[in-house]
Amino acid sequence: MSAPTTNRRLGAFFGVFLLVALLLAGVVSYAASGSPDGLDAVTQSGCESVGTADGEHLQGTCIAQHAGEHASAGSPFADYAVGGNDALTGVAGVVGVIATLLLAGGLFRLLRRRHAPDDEAG
């Protein structure tokens, strides 16, 4: 197989990969559950969430009772939404996919093996 054919096939593969990743991030992310995941559910076991004037608080005895906000709680894409708007979950997913692919692509480019030039010129 010649190099241009291989490059074309590789480009088509990555194009389809990108399209599928963006489609999954932009569409399927809306089907994600807003309920706590397993770890959250276990840490909240034994407590009850009570709404107060200051927001929701946990009452009872559980591991998560004294937990605070995570370090990136105020960031634009916190909690898988854009600016706290749950209607924009898909946008946050698409941005996440693009950022991940750019970071991974940059690392692969930086760390890839460099091949020595062919000594067979002739």
RAVEN-V670202 format. One record per backbone hydrogen bond with DSSP energy under -0.5 kcal/mol. CO is the residue of the C=O (numbers start at 1). NH is the residue of the N-H. Records with the same first field share a line. If there is no record, write none. Layout:
CO: NH, NH
This chain:
2: 6
3: 7
4: 8
5: 9
6: 10
7: 11
8: 12
9: 13
10: 14
11: 15
12: 16
13: 17
14: 18
15: 19
16: 20
17: 21
18: 22
19: 23
20: 24
21: 25
22: 26
23: 27, 28
24: 28, 29
27: 30
28: 31
29: 32
37: 41
38: 42
39: 43
40: 44
42: 45
43: 64
44: 47
46: 61
48: 50, 59
50: 57
52: 55
55: 52
57: 50
59: 48
60: 62
62: 65
63: 66
64: 67
70: 73
72: 75
75: 78
76: 83
77: 80
78: 81
81: 83
82: 85
84: 86
85: 82, 88
86: 89
88: 92
89: 93
90: 94
91: 95
92: 96
93: 97
94: 98
95: 99
96: 100
97: 101
98: 102
99: 103
100: 104
101: 105
102: 106
103: 107
104: 108
105: 109
106: 110
107: 111
108: 112
113: 115
119: 121
120: 122
